[in-house]
Amino acid sequence: MRDDDRDETPAERADRRWNETLQEVRVAQTGAQILFGFLLSVAFTPRFAQLGPFDRGLYVVTVAVGALATGTMIAPVAYHQLLSGHHLKPQLVRAAGRLVSIGIVLLALTVTLSVLLLLRVATAHWIAWPVTACVTGWFAICWLVMPSMLLRSSARNG
């Protein structure tokens, strides 16, 4: 038996982990692409011309981070296309896992910046910062704190 109690060869494990990674990428990549597409369209709205320098700068940073998130989430597909048939699947799985982790962080940053920009434009500026802080805190709880707690609990019980 392997360390995770599965009776699988290294190749089978790599195949399983690759398929799991692809499922994760599909979910996160779709969200990143939809958000990025929305961000691109914002510059073509009549209200965009009324944005002040801070909000325009915030928009530029948000679009740039959104582009990085989208590119990072798509990168595992490019890796697979370039490396397929070279017997590097375990390395591919590790690299894709790192890319997905980076992409998720970039996606969270894009969502956070988008919320800040939207709330600054759509509401009184003062409300944008605390609401954005709450959204960021919620991401931290859901994406970092809760999985860490589960991992610690599992380590204590097993």
Residue frames as a rotation matrix with the C-alpha (Angstrom) as fourth column:
MET 1
0.573 0.820 0.000 0.00
0.820 -0.573 0.000 0.00
0.000 0.000 -1.000 0.00
ARG 2
-0.213 -0.591 0.778 1.08
0.544 -0.734 -0.408 3.57
0.812 0.336 0.478 -0.68
ASP 3
-0.940 -0.248 -0.232 1.20
0.329 -0.491 -0.807 6.39
0.086 -0.835 0.544 1.83
ASP 4
-0.648 0.761 0.039 -2.39
-0.761 -0.643 -0.087 7.36
-0.041 -0.086 0.995 1.01
ASP 5
-0.425 0.431 0.796 -3.72
-0.251 0.789 -0.561 3.79
-0.870 -0.438 -0.227 1.33
ARG 6
0.630 0.559 -0.539 -4.29
-0.682 0.068 -0.728 3.40
-0.370 0.826 0.424 -2.41
ASP 7
0.076 -0.568 0.820 -3.07
0.241 0.808 0.537 0.38
-0.967 0.157 0.199 -4.23
GLU 8
0.974 0.218 0.057 -1.83
0.120 -0.286 -0.951 2.12
-0.191 0.933 -0.305 -7.36
THR 9
0.186 -0.937 0.295 1.37
0.981 0.192 -0.010 2.31
-0.047 0.291 0.955 -9.32
PRO 10
-0.431 -0.399 -0.809 3.23
0.386 -0.892 0.234 5.63
-0.815 -0.212 0.539 -9.62
ALA 11
-0.984 0.094 0.153 1.87
0.116 -0.316 0.942 5.95
0.136 0.944 0.300 -13.18
GLU 12
-0.182 0.978 -0.105 -1.69
0.780 0.209 0.590 5.30
0.599 0.026 -0.800 -12.01
ARG 13
0.086 0.149 -0.985 -1.25
0.858 -0.514 -0.003 7.81
-0.507 -0.845 -0.172 -9.21
ALA 14
-0.798 -0.436 -0.416 0.05
0.164 -0.821 0.547 10.42
-0.580 0.369 0.726 -11.66
ASP 15
-0.776 0.577 0.257 -2.90
0.327 0.019 0.945 9.77
0.540 0.817 -0.204 -13.99
ARG 16
0.112 0.853 -0.510 -5.39
0.950 0.059 0.307 10.07
0.292 -0.519 -0.803 -11.13
ARG 17
-0.091 -0.217 -0.972 -3.78
0.656 -0.747 0.105 13.24
-0.749 -0.629 0.210 -9.79
TRP 18
-0.969 -0.245 0.024 -3.66
0.168 -0.588 0.791 14.74
-0.180 0.770 0.612 -13.30
ASN 19
-0.421 0.888 0.183 -7.39
0.572 0.103 0.814 14.10
0.704 0.448 -0.551 -13.78
GLU 20
0.261 0.479 -0.838 -8.13
0.955 -0.254 0.153 15.64
-0.139 -0.840 -0.524 -10.38
THR 21
-0.522 -0.543 -0.658 -6.01
0.417 -0.835 0.358 18.67
-0.744 -0.088 0.663 -11.27
LEU 22
-0.914 0.216 0.345 -7.87
0.280 -0.283 0.918 19.08
0.296 0.935 0.198 -14.57
GLN 23
0.053 0.982 -0.180 -11.20
0.857 0.047 0.513 19.10
0.512 -0.181 -0.840 -12.73
GLU 24
0.140 -0.080 -0.987 -9.91
0.774 -0.613 0.159 21.80
-0.617 -0.786 -0.024 -10.37
VAL 25
-0.837 -0.520 -0.173 -8.58
0.274 -0.671 0.689 23.83
-0.474 0.529 0.704 -13.30
ARG 26
-0.579 0.674 0.460 -11.92
0.623 0.001 0.783 23.64
0.527 0.739 -0.420 -15.12
VAL 27
0.402 0.764 -0.504 -13.74
0.911 -0.279 0.303 25.19
0.091 -0.581 -0.808 -12.19
ALA 28
0.146 -0.420 -0.896 -11.24
0.512 -0.742 0.432 27.92
-0.846 -0.522 0.107 -11.39
GLN 29
-0.822 -0.514 0.245 -10.38
0.442 -0.306 0.843 28.66
-0.359 0.801 0.479 -15.01
THR 30
-0.199 0.840 0.505 -14.02
0.853 -0.106 0.512 29.28
0.483 0.533 -0.695 -15.92
GLY 31
0.631 0.425 -0.649 -14.41
0.733 -0.600 0.320 31.76
-0.254 -0.678 -0.690 -13.09
ALA 32
-0.207 -0.812 -0.546 -11.19
0.391 -0.580 0.714 33.53
-0.897 -0.065 0.438 -14.03
GLN 33
-0.815 -0.125 0.566 -12.16
0.579 -0.122 0.807 33.78
-0.032 0.985 0.172 -17.69
ILE 34
0.190 0.954 0.233 -15.67
0.889 -0.268 0.372 35.10
0.418 0.137 -0.898 -17.00
LEU 35
0.583 -0.020 -0.813 -14.36
0.571 -0.701 0.427 37.70
-0.578 -0.713 -0.397 -14.56
PHE 36
-0.498 -0.850 -0.172 -11.59
0.397 -0.400 0.826 38.72
-0.771 0.343 0.537 -16.95
GLY 37
-0.560 0.375 0.739 -14.06
0.775 -0.078 0.627 39.08
0.293 0.924 -0.247 -19.82
PHE 38
0.585 0.782 -0.215 -16.27
0.802 -0.516 0.302 41.27
0.125 -0.349 -0.929 -17.67
LEU 39
0.248 -0.574 -0.781 -13.29
0.457 -0.642 0.616 43.42
-0.854 -0.509 0.103 -16.69
LEU 40
-0.735 -0.552 0.393 -12.33
0.580 -0.213 0.786 43.93
-0.350 0.806 0.477 -20.32
SER 41
-0.150 0.775 0.614 -15.82
0.861 -0.203 0.466 45.18
0.486 0.599 -0.636 -21.14
VAL 42
0.352 0.320 -0.879 -15.81
0.828 -0.544 0.134 47.79
-0.435 -0.776 -0.457 -18.37
ALA 43
-0.555 -0.686 -0.470 -13.52
0.383 -0.713 0.587 50.14
-0.738 0.146 0.659 -20.29
PHE 44
-0.892 0.235 0.387 -16.15
0.346 -0.198 0.917 50.44
0.292 0.952 0.096 -23.03
THR 45
0.066 0.938 -0.341 -18.93
0.994 -0.033 0.101 51.68
0.083 -0.345 -0.935 -20.77
PRO 46
0.360 0.123 0.925 -19.90
0.313 -0.950 0.005 55.38
0.879 0.288 -0.381 -20.62
ARG 47
0.994 0.090 0.058 -19.18
-0.028 -0.306 0.952 55.52
0.104 -0.948 -0.302 -16.87
PHE 48
0.462 -0.884 -0.074 -15.53
0.879 0.446 0.167 54.53
-0.115 -0.143 0.983 -17.37
ALA 49
-0.042 -0.478 0.878 -14.68
0.598 -0.716 -0.361 58.00
0.800 0.509 0.316 -18.70
GLN 50
0.574 0.371 0.730 -15.83
-0.285 -0.745 0.604 59.49
0.767 -0.555 -0.322 -15.39
LEU 51
0.761 -0.311 -0.569 -13.43
0.623 0.593 0.510 57.46
0.179 -0.743 0.645 -13.24
GLY 52
0.851 -0.519 0.080 -10.82
-0.513 -0.787 0.342 59.37
-0.114 -0.332 -0.936 -11.30
PRO 53
0.130 -0.913 -0.386 -7.11
-0.817 0.122 -0.564 58.60
0.562 0.389 -0.730 -11.44
PHE 54
-0.510 -0.319 0.799 -7.17
-0.780 0.564 -0.272 56.20
-0.363 -0.762 -0.536 -8.46
ASP 55
0.318 0.742 0.590 -10.04
-0.341 0.670 -0.659 54.15
-0.885 0.009 0.466 -9.86
ARG 56
0.812 -0.116 -0.572 -8.46
-0.559 0.125 -0.820 54.05
0.167 0.985 0.036 -13.33
GLY 57
-0.262 -0.965 0.007 -5.22
-0.882 0.236 -0.408 52.84
0.392 -0.113 -0.913 -11.79
LEU 58
-0.343 0.246 0.907 -7.15
-0.608 0.678 -0.414 50.28
-0.716 -0.693 -0.083 -9.75
TYR 59
0.758 0.649 -0.060 -8.83
-0.424 0.421 -0.802 49.13
-0.495 0.634 0.594 -12.96
VAL 60
0.421 -0.682 -0.598 -5.48
-0.753 0.105 -0.649 48.72
0.506 0.724 -0.470 -14.73
VAL 61
-0.599 -0.652 0.464 -4.05
-0.801 0.475 -0.366 46.69
0.018 -0.591 -0.807 -11.84
THR 62
0.007 0.705 0.710 -7.23
-0.517 0.610 -0.601 44.58
-0.856 -0.363 0.368 -11.64
VAL 63
0.858 0.281 -0.431 -7.15
-0.505 0.306 -0.807 43.81
-0.095 0.910 0.405 -15.37
ALA 64
0.022 -0.938 -0.345 -3.44
-0.826 0.177 -0.535 42.96
0.563 0.297 -0.772 -15.22
VAL 65
-0.637 -0.216 0.740 -3.92
-0.682 0.605 -0.411 40.62
-0.359 -0.767 -0.533 -12.26
GLY 66
0.402 0.861 0.312 -6.96
-0.480 0.488 -0.729 39.11
-0.780 0.144 0.609 -13.98
ALA 67
0.661 -0.252 -0.707 -4.88
-0.674 0.214 -0.707 38.45
0.330 0.944 -0.028 -17.09
LEU 68
-0.469 -0.879 0.084 -2.19
-0.805 0.387 -0.450 36.81
0.363 -0.279 -0.889 -14.97
ALA 69
-0.317 0.441 0.840 -4.80
-0.597 0.595 -0.538 34.67
-0.737 -0.672 0.075 -13.19
THR 70
0.742 0.649 -0.168 -6.32
-0.509 0.383 -0.771 33.56
-0.436 0.657 0.614 -16.49
GLY 71
0.378 -0.686 -0.622 -2.95
-0.733 0.189 -0.653 32.79
0.566 0.703 -0.431 -18.04
THR 72
-0.600 -0.628 0.495 -1.79
-0.798 0.431 -0.421 30.90
0.051 -0.648 -0.760 -14.98
MET 73
-0.020 0.682 0.731 -4.96
-0.522 0.617 -0.589 28.81
-0.853 -0.393 0.344 -14.86
ILE 74
0.874 0.319 -0.367 -4.63
-0.465 0.332 -0.821 27.95
-0.140 0.888 0.438 -18.57
ALA 75
0.066 -0.982 -0.175 -0.91
-0.996 -0.054 -0.076 27.13
0.065 0.179 -0.982 -18.29
PRO 76
-0.245 -0.201 0.949 -1.38
-0.441 0.895 0.075 23.47
-0.864 -0.399 -0.308 -17.22
VAL 77
0.773 0.546 0.325 -3.07
0.074 0.430 -0.900 22.82
-0.630 0.719 0.292 -20.58
ALA 78
0.736 -0.574 -0.359 -0.07
-0.626 -0.374 -0.685 24.28
0.259 0.728 -0.634 -22.40
TYR 79
-0.192 -0.807 0.558 2.29
-0.915 0.353 0.195 22.23
-0.354 -0.473 -0.807 -20.23
HIS 80
0.154 0.330 0.932 0.37
-0.105 0.943 -0.316 19.09
-0.983 -0.049 0.179 -21.08
GLN 81
0.968 0.244 -0.061 0.41
-0.071 0.033 -0.997 19.84
-0.241 0.969 0.049 -24.79
LEU 82
0.465 -0.865 -0.189 4.17
-0.816 -0.336 -0.470 20.45
0.343 0.372 -0.862 -24.77
LEU 83
-0.411 -0.715 0.565 5.10
-0.900 0.418 -0.125 17.56
-0.146 -0.560 -0.815 -22.48
SER 84
0.582 0.713 0.392 2.63
-0.617 0.701 -0.358 14.87
-0.529 -0.034 0.848 -23.55
GLY 85
0.962 -0.163 -0.217 4.40
-0.021 0.752 -0.659 11.70
0.271 0.639 0.720 -24.58
HIS 86
0.137 -0.973 0.186 7.65
-0.464 -0.228 -0.856 12.58
0.875 0.031 -0.483 -22.81
HIS 87
0.256 0.042 -0.966 6.94
0.571 0.799 0.186 10.38
0.780 -0.599 0.181 -19.76
LEU 88
-0.816 -0.534 0.220 6.96
0.198 -0.616 -0.762 13.34
0.543 -0.578 0.609 -17.39
LYS 89
0.099 0.988 0.116 3.47
0.220 -0.136 0.966 13.05
0.971 -0.070 -0.231 -15.90
PRO 90
0.338 0.039 -0.940 4.56
0.937 0.075 0.340 13.09
0.084 -0.996 -0.011 -12.22
GLN 91
-0.695 -0.637 -0.333 6.56
0.645 -0.757 0.104 16.26
-0.319 -0.143 0.937 -12.89
LEU 92
-0.691 0.534 0.487 3.67
0.165 -0.539 0.826 17.67
0.703 0.652 0.284 -14.91
VAL 93
0.316 0.848 -0.426 1.27
0.640 0.141 0.756 17.01
0.701 -0.511 -0.497 -12.04
ARG 94
0.005 -0.392 -0.920 3.55
0.941 -0.309 0.136 18.81
-0.337 -0.867 0.367 -9.56
ALA 95
-0.921 -0.385 0.062 4.06
0.377 -0.838 0.394 21.77
-0.100 0.386 0.917 -11.89
ALA 96
-0.397 0.859 0.323 0.34
0.237 -0.244 0.940 21.99
0.887 0.450 -0.106 -12.66
GLY 97
0.326 0.493 -0.807 -0.45
0.887 0.136 0.442 21.87
0.327 -0.860 -0.393 -8.95
ARG 98
-0.444 -0.563 -0.697 1.86
0.734 -0.675 0.078 24.81
-0.514 -0.477 0.713 -8.31
LEU 99
-0.938 0.116 0.327 0.33
0.165 -0.680 0.715 26.74
0.305 0.724 0.618 -11.22
VAL 100
-0.003 0.997 -0.076 -3.20
0.508 0.067 0.858 26.10
0.861 -0.036 -0.507 -9.97
SER 101
0.182 0.021 -0.983 -2.21
0.972 -0.154 0.176 27.30
-0.148 -0.988 -0.048 -6.49
ILE 102
-0.791 -0.504 -0.347 -0.68
0.426 -0.860 0.280 30.48
-0.440 0.073 0.895 -7.90
GLY 103
-0.755 0.555 0.348 -3.69
0.200 -0.310 0.930 30.94
0.624 0.772 0.123 -10.18
ILE 104
0.184 0.847 -0.498 -6.10
0.825 0.142 0.546 30.63
0.534 -0.512 -0.673 -7.26
VAL 105
-0.160 -0.321 -0.934 -4.21
0.802 -0.594 0.067 33.31
-0.576 -0.738 0.352 -5.34
LEU 106
-0.976 -0.217 -0.027 -4.26
0.151 -0.758 0.635 35.57
-0.158 0.615 0.772 -8.40
LEU 107
-0.413 0.901 0.134 -7.96
0.436 0.067 0.897 34.86
0.799 0.429 -0.420 -8.90
ALA 108
0.231 0.463 -0.856 -8.71
0.973 -0.100 0.209 35.77
0.012 -0.881 -0.473 -5.27
LEU 109
-0.539 -0.502 -0.677 -6.73
0.496 -0.838 0.227 38.98
-0.681 -0.213 0.701 -5.72
THR 110
-0.928 0.245 0.283 -8.65
0.169 -0.399 0.901 39.74
0.333 0.884 0.328 -8.94
VAL 111
0.005 0.980 -0.197 -12.00
0.731 0.131 0.669 39.20
0.682 -0.148 -0.716 -7.23
THR 112
0.076 -0.036 -0.996 -10.92
0.914 -0.397 0.084 41.34
-0.398 -0.917 0.002 -4.28
LEU 113
-0.819 -0.445 -0.361 -9.73
0.263 -0.852 0.453 44.18
-0.509 0.277 0.815 -6.50
SER 114
-0.717 0.628 0.303 -12.88
0.326 -0.083 0.942 43.90
0.617 0.774 -0.145 -8.63
VAL 115
0.202 0.791 -0.578 -15.07
0.934 0.022 0.356 44.19
0.295 -0.611 -0.734 -5.54
LEU 116
-0.231 -0.365 -0.902 -13.12
0.667 -0.735 0.126 47.23
-0.709 -0.572 0.413 -4.41
LEU 117
-0.985 -0.168 0.033 -13.41
0.132 -0.622 0.772 48.88
-0.109 0.765 0.635 -7.83
LEU 118
-0.424 0.899 0.110 -17.09
0.538 0.152 0.829 48.08
0.729 0.411 -0.548 -8.19
LEU 119
0.275 0.569 -0.775 -17.99
0.961 -0.131 0.245 49.32
0.037 -0.812 -0.582 -4.73
ARG 120
-0.528 -0.512 -0.678 -15.92
0.506 -0.831 0.233 52.49
-0.682 -0.220 0.697 -5.13
VAL 121
-0.979 0.168 0.111 -17.80
0.016 -0.484 0.875 53.28
0.201 0.859 0.471 -8.35
ALA 122
-0.361 0.923 -0.134 -21.28
0.340 0.264 0.903 52.10
0.868 0.280 -0.409 -7.32
THR 123
0.573 0.549 -0.608 -21.45
0.748 -0.047 0.662 53.28
0.335 -0.835 -0.438 -3.68
ALA 124
0.896 -0.339 0.286 -19.98
-0.427 -0.834 0.350 55.77
0.120 -0.436 -0.892 -1.29
HIS 125
0.231 -0.902 -0.364 -16.22
-0.414 0.247 -0.876 55.29
0.880 0.353 -0.317 -1.32
TRP 126
-0.290 -0.415 0.862 -15.98
-0.945 -0.015 -0.325 54.68
0.148 -0.910 -0.388 2.42
ILE 127
0.532 0.588 0.609 -18.05
-0.685 0.721 -0.098 51.47
-0.497 -0.365 0.787 2.30
ALA 128
0.725 -0.248 -0.643 -15.82
-0.468 0.507 -0.724 49.89
0.506 0.826 0.251 -0.36
TRP 129
-0.260 -0.964 0.056 -12.86
-0.687 0.144 -0.712 49.30
0.678 -0.223 -0.700 1.92
PRO 130
-0.437 0.073 0.897 -14.56
-0.795 0.435 -0.423 47.48
-0.421 -0.898 -0.132 4.82
VAL 131
0.697 0.707 0.122 -16.69
-0.545 0.632 -0.552 45.34
-0.467 0.318 0.825 2.50
THR 132
0.555 -0.583 -0.593 -13.61
-0.498 0.338 -0.798 44.44
0.666 0.739 -0.103 0.44
ALA 133
-0.488 -0.734 0.472 -11.75
-0.817 0.194 -0.542 43.60
0.306 -0.651 -0.695 3.66
CYS 134
0.045 0.599 0.799 -14.62
-0.722 0.573 -0.389 41.28
-0.691 -0.559 0.458 4.65
VAL 135
0.895 0.252 -0.369 -14.55
-0.446 0.551 -0.705 39.56
0.026 0.796 0.605 1.24
THR 136
0.091 -0.954 -0.284 -10.78
-0.612 0.172 -0.772 39.12
0.786 0.244 -0.568 1.52
GLY 137
-0.491 -0.229 0.841 -11.15
-0.861 0.278 -0.427 37.75
-0.136 -0.933 -0.333 5.03
TRP 138
0.512 0.763 0.394 -13.80
-0.630 0.646 -0.431 35.31
-0.583 -0.028 0.812 3.88
PHE 139
0.704 -0.361 -0.612 -11.50
-0.440 0.455 -0.774 34.04
0.558 0.814 0.162 1.11
ALA 140
-0.357 -0.909 0.215 -8.75
-0.732 0.128 -0.669 33.58
0.581 -0.396 -0.711 3.68
ILE 141
-0.213 0.361 0.908 -11.07
-0.819 0.441 -0.368 31.63
-0.533 -0.822 0.201 5.96
CYS 142
0.757 0.644 0.110 -12.53
-0.468 0.653 -0.596 29.40
-0.455 0.400 0.796 3.22
TRP 143
0.839 -0.408 -0.359 -9.38
-0.230 0.332 -0.915 28.86
0.493 0.850 0.185 1.18
LEU 144
-0.166 -0.986 0.010 -6.67
-0.364 0.052 -0.930 28.81
0.917 -0.158 -0.367 3.87
VAL 145
-0.475 -0.049 0.879 -7.90
-0.876 -0.069 -0.477 28.59
0.084 -0.996 -0.010 7.45
MET 146
0.497 0.779 0.382 -10.53
-0.802 0.581 -0.141 25.87
-0.332 -0.236 0.913 7.05
PRO 147
0.748 -0.276 -0.603 -8.32
-0.196 0.776 -0.599 23.54
0.634 0.566 0.527 4.97
SER 148
-0.345 -0.918 0.195 -5.49
-0.449 -0.021 -0.893 24.08
0.824 -0.396 -0.405 7.47
MET 149
-0.201 0.369 0.907 -7.80
-0.962 0.099 -0.254 23.17
-0.184 -0.924 0.335 10.33
LEU 150
0.836 0.533 -0.130 -8.91
-0.549 0.801 -0.239 20.04
-0.023 0.272 0.962 8.49
LEU 151
0.345 -0.808 -0.477 -5.29
-0.183 0.441 -0.879 19.07
0.921 0.391 0.005 7.86
ARG 152
-0.557 -0.554 0.618 -4.35
-0.684 -0.115 -0.720 19.57
0.470 -0.825 -0.315 11.54
SER 153
0.195 0.734 0.651 -7.40
-0.924 0.360 -0.128 17.62
-0.328 -0.576 0.748 12.67
SER 154
0.868 0.098 -0.487 -6.54
-0.349 0.818 -0.458 14.80
0.353 0.567 0.744 10.30
ALA 155
-0.070 -0.981 -0.179 -2.93
-0.308 0.192 -0.932 14.72
0.949 -0.010 -0.315 11.51
ARG 156
-0.483 -0.054 0.874 -4.06
-0.873 -0.054 -0.486 14.49
0.073 -0.997 -0.021 15.15
ASN 157
0.385 0.784 0.488 -6.60
-0.781 0.558 -0.280 11.73
-0.491 -0.274 0.827 14.46
GLY 158
0.990 0.082 -0.119 -4.59
-0.138 0.779 -0.612 9.66
0.042 0.622 0.782 12.07
